[in-house]
């Protein structure tokens, strides 16, 4: 009997370890490329050629993420962010985007986790309350069927890196929509929990963007 119980216990342990190994939010997702920040150089644009579009969390856009530890995944989002798209000739490749994110507006599926992520152990919201993104290039074509590839400088947690990721962009009259789903490595931006417990946290975080921009009033 004791051998049978030991076998069952071992099987359950292996099953749990297998499930933990599969608990990866970035699995089978596009991986963002991270490099030293690039120069933000605006392309020459004729006066009046650019049309401004605005988006925000208050107007239907969404910025969510999925992180994980060895035992489970956690869903989160940012409740306050805003940005603009400068659309040139209705062509995303000639255009640019910028956005500001209020890191303190973060919320997850667990109140205790939300509070902890805001401390100096992780995002240190008191010291780094905002994140900022400015595109440096938008190219046609992208990974996993995306229409475009976006590159820009992301300033997060006091670290600035050039980030490249796939996005599907649609221009339709008074609206510009952009959807993106990609994984980033939190350690690239210094988001490392002190000590050995960091080993229990997955490095990759899945980012999900749903931008719904509307033509700004002239």
MDAnalysis code that builds the backbone (N, CA, C; Angstrom):
import MDAnalysis as mda
import numpy as np

u = mda.Universe.empty(654, n_residues=218, atom_resindex=np.repeat(np.arange(218), 3), trajectory=True)
u.add_TopologyAttr("name", ["N", "CA", "C"] * 218)
u.add_TopologyAttr("resid", np.arange(1, 219))
u.add_TopologyAttr("resname", ["UNK", "UNK", "UNK", "UNK", "UNK", "UNK", "UNK", "UNK", "UNK", "UNK", "UNK", "UNK", "UNK", "UNK", "UNK", "UNK", "UNK", "UNK", "UNK", "UNK", "UNK", "UNK", "UNK", "UNK", "UNK", "UNK", "UNK", "UNK", "UNK", "UNK", "UNK", "UNK", "UNK", "UNK", "UNK", "UNK", "UNK", "UNK", "UNK", "UNK", "UNK", "UNK", "UNK", "UNK", "UNK", "UNK", "UNK", "UNK", "UNK", "UNK", "UNK", "UNK", "UNK", "UNK", "UNK", "UNK", "UNK", "UNK", "UNK", "UNK", "UNK", "UNK", "UNK", "UNK", "UNK", "UNK", "UNK", "UNK", "UNK", "UNK", "UNK", "UNK", "UNK", "UNK", "UNK", "UNK", "UNK", "UNK", "UNK", "UNK", "UNK", "UNK", "UNK", "UNK", "UNK", "UNK", "UNK", "UNK", "UNK", "UNK", "UNK", "UNK", "UNK", "UNK", "UNK", "UNK", "UNK", "UNK", "UNK", "UNK", "UNK", "UNK", "UNK", "UNK", "UNK", "UNK", "UNK", "UNK", "UNK", "UNK", "UNK", "UNK", "UNK", "UNK", "UNK", "UNK", "UNK", "UNK", "UNK", "UNK", "UNK", "UNK", "UNK", "UNK", "UNK", "UNK", "UNK", "UNK", "UNK", "UNK", "UNK", "UNK", "UNK", "UNK", "UNK", "UNK", "UNK", "UNK", "UNK", "UNK", "UNK", "UNK", "UNK", "UNK", "UNK", "UNK", "UNK", "UNK", "UNK", "UNK", "UNK", "UNK", "UNK", "UNK", "UNK", "UNK", "UNK", "UNK", "UNK", "UNK", "UNK", "UNK", "UNK", "UNK", "UNK", "UNK", "UNK", "UNK", "UNK", "UNK", "UNK", "UNK", "UNK", "UNK", "UNK", "UNK", "UNK", "UNK", "UNK", "UNK", "UNK", "UNK", "UNK", "UNK", "UNK", "UNK", "UNK", "UNK", "UNK", "UNK", "UNK", "UNK", "UNK", "UNK", "UNK", "UNK", "UNK", "UNK", "UNK", "UNK", "UNK", "UNK", "UNK", "UNK", "UNK", "UNK", "UNK", "UNK", "UNK", "UNK", "UNK", "UNK", "UNK", "UNK", "UNK", "UNK", "UNK", "UNK"])
u.atoms.positions = np.array([
    [0.828, -1.206, 0.000],
    [0.000, 0.000, 0.000],
    [0.868, 1.264, 0.000],
    [1.934, 1.247, 0.837],
    [2.744, 2.461, 0.920],
    [3.444, 2.760, -0.408],
    [3.811, 1.689, -1.161],
    [4.441, 1.902, -2.461],
    [3.463, 2.493, -3.460],
    [2.190, 2.032, -3.351],
    [1.169, 2.573, -4.249],
    [0.947, 4.048, -3.963],
    [0.892, 4.428, -2.676],
    [0.702, 5.824, -2.303],
    [1.878, 6.673, -2.768],
    [3.074, 6.117, -2.639],
    [4.255, 6.842, -3.079],
    [4.226, 7.073, -4.576],
    [3.752, 6.062, -5.326],
    [3.660, 6.191, -6.777],
    [2.666, 7.277, -7.158],
    [1.499, 7.278, -6.477],
    [0.470, 8.287, -6.761],
    [0.998, 9.684, -6.462],
    [1.701, 9.816, -5.329],
    [2.249, 11.117, -4.961],
    [3.263, 11.595, -5.996],
    [4.105, 10.672, -6.449],
    [5.101, 11.038, -7.459],
    [4.437, 11.448, -8.758],
    [3.384, 10.713, -9.149],
    [2.679, 11.040, -10.386],
    [2.036, 12.412, -10.313],
    [1.439, 12.731, -9.152],
    [0.808, 14.038, -8.986],
    [1.853, 15.145, -9.024],
    [3.017, 14.893, -8.427],
    [4.085, 15.883, -8.443],
    [4.572, 16.159, -9.861],
    [4.765, 15.069, -10.637],
    [5.210, 15.233, -12.020],
    [4.169, 15.971, -12.846],
    [2.885, 15.661, -12.594],
    [1.812, 16.347, -13.316],
    [1.824, 17.832, -13.002],
    [2.052, 18.166, -11.720],
    [2.108, 19.572, -11.330],
    [3.277, 20.285, -11.962],
    [4.440, 19.598, -12.005],
    [5.610, 20.202, -12.632],
    [5.389, 20.404, -14.113],
    [4.725, 19.435, -14.755],
    [4.440, 19.559, -16.188],
    [3.535, 20.745, -16.454],
    [2.507, 20.904, -15.612],
    [1.590, 22.033, -15.777],
    [2.322, 23.349, -15.580],
    [3.256, 23.369, -14.591],
    [4.015, 24.591, -14.329],
    [4.881, 24.952, -15.526],
    [5.474, 23.916, -16.162],
    [6.323, 24.174, -17.324],
    [5.526, 24.768, -18.473],
    [4.240, 24.397, -18.584],
    [3.392, 24.915, -19.651],
    [2.811, 26.281, -19.311],
    [3.026, 26.723, -18.073],
    [2.434, 27.964, -17.605],
    [3.289, 29.147, -18.051],
    [3.324, 29.364, -19.355],
    [4.182, 30.392, -19.937],
    [3.347, 31.299, -20.824],
    [3.083, 32.553, -20.389],
    [2.221, 33.444, -21.182],
    [2.781, 33.787, -22.549],
    [4.110, 33.667, -22.713],
    [4.717, 34.021, -23.989],
    [4.859, 32.865, -24.953],
    [4.403, 31.673, -24.544],
    [4.563, 30.501, -25.399],
    [3.803, 30.673, -26.710],
    [4.476, 30.405, -27.818],
    [3.893, 30.459, -29.158],
    [3.471, 31.870, -29.575],
    [3.923, 32.888, -28.843],
    [3.591, 34.267, -29.193],
    [4.803, 34.952, -29.836],
    [4.542, 36.018, -30.561],
    [5.637, 36.806, -31.130],
    [6.489, 37.379, -30.002],
    [7.801, 37.405, -30.205],
    [8.725, 37.937, -29.211],
    [9.205, 39.318, -29.648],
    [9.032, 40.296, -28.787],
    [9.541, 41.633, -29.112],
    [11.054, 41.622, -29.122],
    [11.644, 42.343, -30.063],
    [13.094, 42.514, -30.102],
    [13.456, 43.746, -29.276],
    [14.474, 43.606, -28.459],
    [14.888, 44.694, -27.584],
    [16.340, 45.053, -27.880],
    [16.621, 46.340, -27.997],
    [17.978, 46.788, -28.304],
    [18.210, 48.136, -27.642],
    [19.408, 48.679, -27.827],
    [19.700, 50.019, -27.330],
    [18.754, 51.002, -28.001],
    [18.351, 52.053, -27.290],
    [17.395, 53.006, -27.873],
    [17.921, 53.641, -29.148],
    [17.026, 53.797, -30.120],
    [17.399, 54.412, -31.384],
    [17.083, 55.892, -31.382],
    [17.629, 56.604, -32.319],
    [17.368, 58.036, -32.441],
    [15.944, 58.253, -32.925],
    [15.245, 59.161, -32.281],
    [13.894, 59.511, -32.701],
    [13.982, 60.662, -33.691],
    [13.896, 60.323, -34.967],
    [14.033, 61.322, -36.025],
    [12.729, 61.394, -36.804],
    [12.090, 62.527, -36.763],
    [10.840, 62.691, -37.486],
    [11.108, 62.771, -38.982],
    [10.274, 62.093, -39.770],
    [10.408, 62.162, -41.222],
    [9.923, 63.527, -41.715],
    [10.539, 64.057, -42.765],
    [10.066, 65.331, -43.313],
    [8.624, 65.203, -43.802],
    [7.782, 66.078, -43.347],
    [6.369, 66.032, -43.719],
    [5.940, 67.427, -44.155],
    [5.273, 67.482, -45.283],
    [4.784, 68.775, -45.762],
    [3.747, 69.335, -44.798],
    [3.720, 70.642, -44.682],
    [2.783, 71.289, -43.766],
    [1.355, 70.862, -44.075],
    [0.653, 70.448, -43.049],
    [-0.740, 70.052, -43.200],
    [-0.940, 68.638, -43.684],
    [0.167, 67.903, -43.966],
    [0.025, 66.552, -44.494],
    [-0.316, 65.529, -43.425],
    [0.087, 65.806, -42.192],
    [-0.171, 64.877, -41.097],
    [-1.519, 65.167, -40.457],
    [-2.269, 64.112, -40.191],
    [-3.547, 64.223, -39.506],
    [-3.423, 63.572, -38.141],
    [-3.830, 64.292, -37.119],
    [-3.683, 63.803, -35.751],
    [-4.883, 62.959, -35.339],
    [-4.585, 61.786, -34.780],
    [-5.588, 60.906, -34.190],
    [-5.229, 60.701, -32.722],
    [-6.230, 60.655, -31.873],
    [-5.987, 60.507, -30.437],
    [-6.650, 59.233, -29.912],
    [-6.005, 58.629, -28.907],
    [-6.589, 57.451, -28.265],
    [-6.317, 57.508, -26.768],
    [-7.137, 56.816, -26.008],
    [-6.953, 56.760, -24.559],
    [-7.748, 55.599, -23.982],
    [-7.451, 55.295, -22.731],
    [-8.192, 54.248, -22.029],
    [-9.650, 54.645, -21.820],
    [-9.924, 55.946, -21.851],
    [-11.292, 56.417, -21.640],
    [-12.139, 56.308, -22.900],
    [-11.504, 56.054, -24.051],
    [-12.231, 56.046, -25.321],
    [-12.205, 54.687, -26.021],
    [-12.076, 53.631, -25.243],
    [-12.213, 52.294, -25.818],
    [-10.923, 51.549, -26.103],
    [-9.757, 52.182, -25.950],
    [-8.497, 51.476, -26.142],
    [-8.163, 50.660, -24.898],
    [-7.407, 49.581, -25.087],
    [-7.072, 48.691, -23.970],
    [-5.592, 48.331, -24.005],
    [-5.006, 48.240, -22.810],
    [-3.613, 47.831, -22.635],
    [-3.593, 46.812, -21.500],
    [-3.440, 45.553, -21.849],
    [-3.465, 44.491, -20.839],
    [-2.199, 43.648, -20.933],
    [-1.986, 42.822, -19.935],
    [-0.800, 41.969, -19.914],
    [-1.098, 40.688, -19.135],
    [-0.261, 39.679, -19.372],
    [-0.353, 38.406, -18.657],
    [1.041, 38.037, -18.175],
    [1.180, 37.875, -16.873],
    [2.430, 37.420, -16.282],
    [2.202, 36.091, -15.596],
    [3.276, 35.466, -15.132],
    [3.102, 34.152, -14.518],
    [4.222, 33.847, -13.537],
    [3.878, 33.043, -12.549],
    [4.862, 32.374, -11.704],
    [4.710, 30.876, -11.976],
    [5.460, 30.045, -11.278],
    [5.437, 28.622, -11.614],
    [4.087, 27.966, -11.339],
    [3.287, 28.568, -10.459],
    [2.025, 27.930, -10.077],
    [0.808, 28.400, -10.859],
    [0.835, 29.635, -11.405],
    [-0.336, 30.133, -12.111],
    [-0.022, 31.390, -12.906],
    [-0.947, 31.751, -13.783],
    [-0.857, 32.998, -14.545],
    [-1.661, 34.082, -13.833],
    [-1.341, 35.330, -14.148],
    [-2.083, 36.468, -13.615],
    [-2.381, 37.443, -14.752],
    [-3.623, 37.908, -14.834],
    [-4.033, 38.904, -15.815],
    [-3.953, 40.297, -15.195],
    [-3.546, 41.267, -16.003],
    [-3.474, 42.635, -15.521],
    [-3.745, 43.628, -16.631],
    [-3.848, 44.893, -16.260],
    [-4.097, 45.942, -17.247],
    [-3.703, 47.293, -16.656],
    [-3.612, 48.291, -17.539],
    [-3.388, 49.669, -17.117],
    [-4.657, 50.457, -17.410],
    [-5.179, 51.101, -16.386],
    [-6.466, 51.774, -16.513],
    [-6.389, 53.175, -17.060],
    [-5.181, 53.764, -17.069],
    [-5.038, 55.137, -17.549],
    [-3.835, 55.249, -18.478],
    [-4.102, 55.573, -19.727],
    [-3.049, 55.844, -20.712],
    [-3.659, 56.660, -21.841],
    [-2.805, 57.326, -22.593],
    [-3.285, 58.127, -23.724],
    [-2.150, 58.284, -24.726],
    [-2.530, 58.628, -25.957],
    [-1.517, 58.793, -26.972],
    [-2.059, 59.429, -28.227],
    [-1.168, 59.647, -29.178],
    [-1.549, 60.243, -30.455],
    [-0.880, 59.495, -31.606],
    [-1.551, 59.518, -32.732],
    [-1.003, 59.005, -33.989],
    [-0.964, 60.160, -34.980],
    [0.192, 60.393, -35.571],
    [0.312, 61.386, -36.631],
    [0.287, 60.615, -37.951],
    [-0.891, 60.594, -38.583],
    [-1.084, 59.819, -39.807],
    [-0.750, 60.677, -41.028],
    [0.153, 60.175, -41.855],
    [0.599, 60.912, -43.040],
    [0.143, 60.169, -44.296],
    [-0.623, 60.861, -45.148],
    [-1.085, 60.299, -46.427],
    [-1.827, 58.977, -46.245],
    [-2.488, 58.809, -45.105],
    [-3.213, 57.554, -44.816],
    [-2.310, 56.328, -44.881],
    [-1.023, 56.537, -44.677],
    [-0.038, 55.471, -44.805],
    [0.682, 55.268, -43.466],
    [0.443, 54.138, -42.791],
    [1.099, 53.917, -41.502],
    [2.612, 53.985, -41.564],
    [3.198, 53.582, -42.718],
    [4.656, 53.547, -42.821],
    [5.286, 54.937, -42.832],
    [4.494, 55.956, -43.121],
    [4.982, 57.335, -43.086],
    [4.635, 58.020, -41.761],
    [3.983, 57.301, -40.886],
    [3.365, 57.906, -39.715],
    [4.124, 57.582, -38.428],
    [3.614, 58.100, -37.317],
    [4.262, 57.877, -36.027],
    [3.212, 57.801, -34.925],
    [3.618, 57.222, -33.790],
    [2.719, 57.085, -32.650],
    [3.495, 57.340, -31.371],
    [2.840, 57.928, -30.401],
    [3.438, 58.111, -29.082],
    [2.378, 57.865, -28.028],
    [2.806, 57.426, -26.850],
    [1.845, 57.102, -25.800],
    [2.479, 57.294, -24.429],
    [1.661, 57.674, -23.460],
    [2.055, 57.782, -22.059],
    [1.170, 56.862, -21.231],
    [1.796, 56.117, -20.314],
    [1.061, 55.164, -19.483],
    [1.260, 55.514, -18.023],
    [0.159, 55.578, -17.282],
    [0.200, 55.806, -15.839],
    [0.397, 54.451, -15.164],
    [1.620, 54.167, -14.696],
    [1.917, 52.867, -14.116],
    [1.116, 52.634, -12.835],
    [0.798, 53.706, -12.124],
    [0.010, 53.575, -10.904],
    [-1.409, 53.106, -11.142],
    [-1.869, 53.152, -12.408],
    [-3.226, 52.709, -12.724],
    [-3.291, 51.208, -12.966],
    [-2.182, 50.507, -12.740],
    [-2.133, 49.066, -12.927],
    [-3.103, 48.345, -11.993],
    [-3.734, 47.299, -12.532],
    [-4.598, 46.437, -11.731],
    [-4.418, 45.007, -12.213],
    [-4.447, 44.052, -11.292],
    [-4.359, 42.640, -11.650],
    [-5.537, 41.884, -11.058],
    [-5.550, 40.575, -11.270],
    [-6.656, 39.764, -10.766],
    [-6.545, 39.466, -9.274],
    [-5.495, 39.977, -8.623],
    [-5.302, 39.770, -7.183],
    [-4.865, 41.082, -6.545],
    [-5.631, 41.575, -5.588],
    [-5.316, 42.861, -4.966],
    [-3.937, 42.864, -4.322],
    [-3.585, 41.766, -3.667],
    [-2.283, 41.698, -3.003],
    [-1.150, 41.796, -4.018],
    [-1.308, 41.122, -5.156],
    [-0.292, 41.190, -6.211],
    [-0.199, 42.597, -6.777],
    [-1.343, 43.234, -6.995],
    [-1.351, 44.603, -7.524],
    [-0.543, 45.525, -6.627],
    [-0.793, 45.435, -5.330],
    [-0.074, 46.271, -4.387],
    [1.417, 45.999, -4.397],
    [1.781, 44.723, -4.474],
    [3.200, 44.355, -4.443],
    [3.915, 44.836, -5.709],
    [3.264, 44.706, -6.862],
    [3.898, 45.134, -8.116],
    [4.207, 46.626, -8.122],
    [3.463, 47.399, -7.368],
    [3.667, 48.849, -7.344],
    [4.808, 49.280, -6.423],
    [5.308, 48.363, -5.588],
    [6.367, 48.690, -4.648],
    [7.729, 48.706, -5.329],
    [8.763, 49.048, -4.544],
    [10.132, 49.090, -5.060],
    [10.655, 47.713, -5.452],
    [9.971, 46.645, -5.038],
    [10.368, 45.295, -5.445],
    [10.211, 45.092, -6.942],
    [9.284, 45.846, -7.562],
    [9.017, 45.672, -8.990],
    [9.010, 47.023, -9.720],
    [7.830, 47.605, -9.944],
    [7.736, 48.809, -10.777],
    [8.155, 50.090, -10.058],
    [8.112, 50.093, -8.733],
    [8.492, 51.271, -7.949],
    [7.756, 52.516, -8.459],
    [6.430, 52.467, -8.354],
    [5.575, 53.524, -8.904],
    [5.893, 54.896, -8.310],
    [6.274, 54.926, -7.040],
    [6.579, 56.207, -6.403],
    [7.749, 56.905, -7.103],
    [8.705, 56.125, -7.589],
    [9.883, 56.681, -8.246],
    [9.707, 56.806, -9.753],
    [8.979, 55.843, -10.349],
    [8.785, 55.825, -11.805],
    [7.285, 55.741, -12.121],
    [6.562, 56.845, -11.981],
    [5.103, 56.803, -12.115],
    [4.590, 56.651, -13.545],
    [5.437, 56.953, -14.526],
    [4.987, 56.941, -15.919],
    [5.889, 56.071, -16.790],
    [5.309, 55.565, -17.858],
    [6.077, 54.943, -18.942],
    [5.739, 55.706, -20.215],
    [6.672, 55.705, -21.167],
    [6.464, 56.475, -22.396],
    [6.990, 55.696, -23.587],
    [6.242, 55.736, -24.687],
    [6.659, 55.084, -25.926],
    [6.572, 56.081, -27.075],
    [7.617, 56.122, -27.901],
    [7.630, 56.938, -29.113],
    [8.167, 56.101, -30.257],
    [7.405, 55.991, -31.332],
    [7.858, 55.168, -32.455],
    [8.994, 55.852, -33.206],
    [9.874, 55.034, -33.784],
    [10.952, 55.536, -34.633],
    [10.833, 55.009, -36.056],
    [10.039, 53.945, -36.248],
    [9.843, 53.391, -37.594],
    [8.624, 52.467, -37.581],
    [7.889, 52.487, -38.682],
    [6.780, 51.552, -38.898],
    [6.968, 50.971, -40.294],
    [7.130, 49.647, -40.358],
    [7.406, 48.995, -41.639],
    [6.266, 48.060, -42.023],
    [6.072, 47.870, -43.318],
    [5.035, 46.960, -43.802],
    [5.436, 45.514, -43.516],
    [4.440, 44.693, -43.160],
    [4.679, 43.276, -42.916],
    [5.081, 43.016, -41.482],
    [4.651, 41.852, -40.975],
    [4.987, 41.540, -39.598],
    [4.832, 40.068, -39.279],
    [5.379, 39.678, -38.151],
    [5.344, 38.285, -37.714],
    [3.923, 37.819, -37.430],
    [3.670, 36.544, -37.683],
    [2.390, 35.894, -37.390],
    [1.210, 36.606, -38.045],
    [1.412, 37.042, -39.277],
    [0.323, 37.611, -40.055],
    [0.028, 39.071, -39.800],
    [0.838, 39.754, -38.989],
    [0.610, 41.177, -38.730],
    [0.835, 41.989, -39.995],
    [0.136, 43.109, -40.105],
    [0.287, 43.959, -41.289],
    [1.538, 44.805, -41.232],
    [2.047, 45.081, -40.010],
    [3.187, 45.983, -39.860],
    [4.110, 45.535, -38.725],
    [5.292, 46.136, -38.712],
    [6.242, 45.970, -37.614],
    [6.596, 47.356, -37.095],
    [6.388, 47.553, -35.802],
    [6.598, 48.860, -35.174],
    [7.875, 48.824, -34.344],
    [8.702, 49.852, -34.494],
    [9.892, 50.019, -33.658],
    [9.811, 51.371, -32.973],
    [10.157, 51.402, -31.698],
    [10.140, 52.662, -30.974],
    [10.871, 52.549, -29.657],
    [11.077, 53.682, -29.026],
    [11.752, 53.726, -27.734],
    [10.732, 53.649, -26.605],
    [10.904, 52.648, -25.736],
    [10.044, 52.485, -24.564],
    [10.842, 52.832, -23.313],
    [10.347, 53.822, -22.572],
    [10.935, 54.180, -21.289],
    [10.058, 53.600, -20.186],
    [10.611, 52.658, -19.420],
    [9.860, 51.949, -18.391],
    [10.784, 51.653, -17.217],
    [10.334, 51.988, -16.018],
    [11.105, 51.673, -14.807],
    [12.501, 52.305, -14.858],
    [12.579, 53.492, -15.457],
    [13.843, 54.199, -15.532],
    [14.808, 53.658, -16.570],
    [14.354, 52.745, -17.404],
    [15.186, 52.136, -18.443],
    [14.564, 52.447, -19.801],
    [15.379, 52.861, -20.768],
    [14.898, 53.118, -22.119],
    [15.528, 52.123, -23.083],
    [14.684, 51.427, -23.828],
    [15.141, 50.442, -24.807],
    [14.354, 50.621, -26.099],
    [14.979, 50.243, -27.209],
    [14.265, 50.189, -28.481],
    [13.505, 48.868, -28.535],
    [12.221, 48.952, -28.793],
    [11.343, 47.791, -28.807],
    [10.770, 47.616, -30.205],
    [10.830, 46.414, -30.757],
    [10.274, 46.119, -32.076],
    [9.261, 44.997, -31.941],
    [8.047, 45.209, -32.462],
    [6.987, 44.216, -32.298],
    [6.013, 44.278, -33.481],
    [5.315, 43.176, -33.759],
    [4.341, 43.155, -34.851],
    [3.012, 43.770, -34.427],
    [2.323, 44.390, -35.370],
    [1.010, 44.981, -35.097],
    [0.169, 44.935, -36.366],
    [-1.121, 44.824, -36.185],
    [-2.053, 44.904, -37.303],
    [-2.737, 46.262, -37.254],
    [-2.515, 47.067, -38.283],
    [-2.990, 48.449, -38.320],
    [-4.017, 48.607, -39.429],
    [-5.126, 49.266, -39.094],
    [-6.191, 49.514, -40.063],
    [-6.549, 51.001, -40.051],
    [-6.569, 51.608, -41.239],
    [-6.948, 53.014, -41.381],
    [-8.299, 53.064, -42.074],
    [-9.249, 53.710, -41.418],
    [-10.606, 53.755, -41.961],
    [-11.233, 55.108, -41.671],
    [-10.973, 56.061, -42.574],
    [-11.586, 57.384, -42.441],
    [-11.189, 58.086, -41.156],
    [-12.157, 58.284, -40.274],
    [-11.918, 59.014, -39.038],
    [-11.352, 58.122, -37.930],
    [-11.036, 56.888, -38.240],
    [-10.560, 55.958, -37.224],
    [-9.279, 55.248, -37.672],
    [-8.389, 55.044, -36.720],
    [-7.211, 54.201, -36.915],
    [-7.220, 53.163, -35.799],
    [-7.138, 51.901, -36.184],
    [-7.117, 50.820, -35.200],
    [-5.792, 50.071, -35.292],
    [-5.271, 49.670, -34.158],
    [-4.037, 48.882, -34.113],
    [-4.154, 47.836, -33.023],
    [-3.860, 46.599, -33.367],
    [-3.883, 45.496, -32.410],
    [-2.526, 44.816, -32.417],
    [-2.041, 44.484, -31.228],
    [-0.739, 43.833, -31.122],
    [-0.740, 42.889, -29.935],
    [-0.015, 41.787, -30.090],
    [0.149, 40.812, -29.016],
    [1.559, 40.237, -29.128],
    [2.373, 40.467, -28.103],
    [3.763, 40.050, -28.160],
    [4.312, 39.894, -26.744],
    [5.393, 39.144, -26.626],
    [6.010, 38.904, -25.324],
    [7.259, 39.755, -25.171],
    [7.458, 40.305, -23.970],
    [8.700, 40.999, -23.651],
    [9.316, 40.340, -22.420],
    [10.615, 40.530, -22.258],
    [11.323, 40.011, -21.094],
    [11.401, 41.116, -20.052],
    [10.785, 40.892, -18.906],
    [10.732, 41.927, -17.864],
    [12.124, 42.354, -17.414],
    [13.090, 41.426, -17.474],
    [14.439, 41.722, -16.991],
    [15.148, 42.746, -17.872],
    [14.708, 42.892, -19.125],
    [15.292, 43.902, -20.001],
    [15.068, 45.313, -19.459],
    [14.039, 45.455, -18.608],
    [13.710, 46.758, -18.047],
    [13.942, 46.798, -16.534],
    [14.814, 45.914, -16.056],
    [15.201, 45.937, -14.652],
    [14.125, 45.504, -13.687],
    [13.102, 44.792, -14.174],
    [12.027, 44.326, -13.297],
    [12.409, 42.950, -12.756],
    [13.223, 42.989, -11.703],
    [13.767, 41.770, -11.110],
    [13.493, 41.788, -9.609],
    [12.805, 40.774, -9.133],
    [12.501, 40.670, -7.704],
    [13.773, 40.280, -6.953],
    [14.113, 40.962, -5.855],
    [15.369, 40.672, -5.162],
    [15.437, 39.231, -4.634],
    [16.565, 38.574, -4.875],
    [16.800, 37.267, -4.282],
    [16.293, 36.096, -5.096],
    [16.405, 34.906, -4.507],
    [16.040, 33.661, -5.179],
    [14.574, 33.578, -5.585],
    [13.624, 34.208, -4.867],
    [12.219, 34.106, -5.303],
    [11.983, 34.532, -6.742],
    [12.915, 35.332, -7.300],
    [12.762, 35.749, -8.692],
    [12.780, 34.552, -9.634],
    [13.426, 33.453, -9.223],
    [13.495, 32.256, -10.058],
    [12.114, 31.633, -10.268],
    [11.159, 31.962, -9.400],
    [9.815, 31.388, -9.493],
    [8.902, 32.206, -10.402],
    [9.415, 33.321, -10.906],
    [8.621, 34.206, -11.759],
    [9.075, 34.042, -13.204],
    [8.139, 33.862, -14.120],
    [8.485, 33.738, -15.534],
    [9.064, 35.052, -16.054],
    [10.093, 34.949, -16.869],
    [10.726, 36.154, -17.411],
    [9.828, 36.872, -18.413],
    [9.109, 36.111, -19.225],
    [8.320, 36.716, -20.287],
    [6.941, 37.168, -19.801],
    [6.558, 38.345, -20.263],
    [5.232, 38.903, -19.981],
    [4.553, 39.158, -21.318],
    [3.324, 38.696, -21.451],
    [2.574, 38.887, -22.692],
    [1.867, 40.234, -22.677],
    [2.118, 41.045, -23.685],
    [1.501, 42.364, -23.820],
    [0.391, 42.289, -24.863],
    [-0.760, 42.887, -24.554],
    [-1.876, 42.934, -25.491],
    [-2.340, 44.382, -25.645],
    [-2.308, 44.869, -26.877],
    [-2.717, 46.243, -27.161],
    [-3.905, 46.253, -28.113],
    [-4.881, 47.071, -27.799],
    [-6.015, 47.297, -28.695],
    [-6.235, 48.808, -28.750],
    [-5.673, 49.449, -29.756],
    [-5.723, 50.908, -29.884],
    [-6.867, 51.303, -30.808],
    [-7.721, 52.188, -30.343],
    [-8.856, 52.682, -31.118],
    [-8.767, 54.202, -31.149],
    [-8.080, 54.727, -32.151],
    [-7.828, 56.156, -32.253],
    [-8.848, 56.841, -33.156],
    [-9.214, 58.053, -32.762],
    [-10.177, 58.824, -33.532],
    [-9.541, 60.147, -33.967],
    [-9.957, 60.626, -35.145],
    [-9.418, 61.871, -35.665],
    [-9.686, 63.003, -34.678],
    [-8.629, 63.718, -34.339],
    [-8.766, 64.804, -33.375],
    [-9.415, 66.004, -34.040],
    [-10.154, 66.769, -33.232],
    [-10.796, 67.977, -33.754],
    [-9.734, 68.963, -34.209],
    [-9.922, 69.535, -35.363],
    [-8.922, 70.496, -35.882],
    [-9.089, 71.861, -35.245],
])
